[in-house]
Amino acid sequence: MVTVPEIVPISDLRIRQGVVLALLEKGPVILTQHSRARAVLLDIEEWRRIMEELEDLEDALTALQVRATDREPPAPLEEVLAELGLSPKPA
């Protein structure tokens, strides 16, 4: 289930840093300036998880592109992920 991110004015970050940072335990925090979204704060572990998943997806895409240039029929995603030592993410 996707949680709705907290929305916090950027002035609150300056005034109540501890409170705003504590909100990260629930998920991302959207910072607003003049009532417009300007930035997203993430817990560092969540950011690292996202970066690792992005790197895995880039590696899988590169493997698929290499296979395509070899004029071989494309391999199923599960096979490519297995070759990279990865497992499919649950839906």
N, C-alpha and C positions, 0 to 999 in steps of 0.2 A: 504494500500500500504506500502510495506517495504522500508524504506529508507536505502541507503548505508551509513554505518558508516564513520565518518571522520577518517583518518589515520594520526597519528601525531608521529614524532620521539620523544622518551622519553626526549631527550635533550631540545625540545621545552617546555615540561612541566616544566623543571627547569628554563628556561629562560623567558617564557611567560605564567606563571601560569594563569593569569586572562583571557587571550585570549583562552587558551585551555579549561578552565572551562566554559567559555561562550559558547563554542561549544556544551556542554552537553544539551543546550536548544533544539538543533536539534535532539539529540539522542545520542547513545553510541559513545565513542571515542576509537579507537584502538590505543594503544601505541606500537611503534616498537622500537627495539633495534638491531642495525646492520642489518637493513632492514627486520627483522623478527618480526611478531606479538608476543608480550610478555604479554600484559595485556589489559583489557577492563575497561574503566571508564564509570560509569553510574551515572545519576542524582539520588540522594538519594531516591526521591519519586518513580522513576522507579524501583529501587532495592527493595524497600519495597513492591511495587505492585507485582513484580515477586516472592518474598518470600511468600507473602500471597497466591498467586495463587498456588505455589508449595505445601504449607501446605494444602490447600483445596484439591488438587489432591491426596496428600498422605492420607488424611482422607477418601476420596472416595475409594481409593484403599484398605485401611484397611477394610472398610465396606464391600467391595466386597469379600475380602479374608475371612472375618468372615462368610459371607453368604455361601461361597463355602465349608467351613469346616462343616457347619450345614447340608450339603447335600441337601440344597434347590436349586431349579433352580435359576440361576443368575437373579437378578432383572435388569430391564432396567436402564441405567445410569441416565435417568431423574428422576426415582423414588428414587434412592440413593441420588442424589443431593438434591431433595426435602426434604428427611428425614434429611439431614444435614443442611437444611436451605439455600442452595446454588441455584443459577440459572445457567443454561448452558451458556457458553460464546458464543457470536455470532461468526459464522464462518468467 
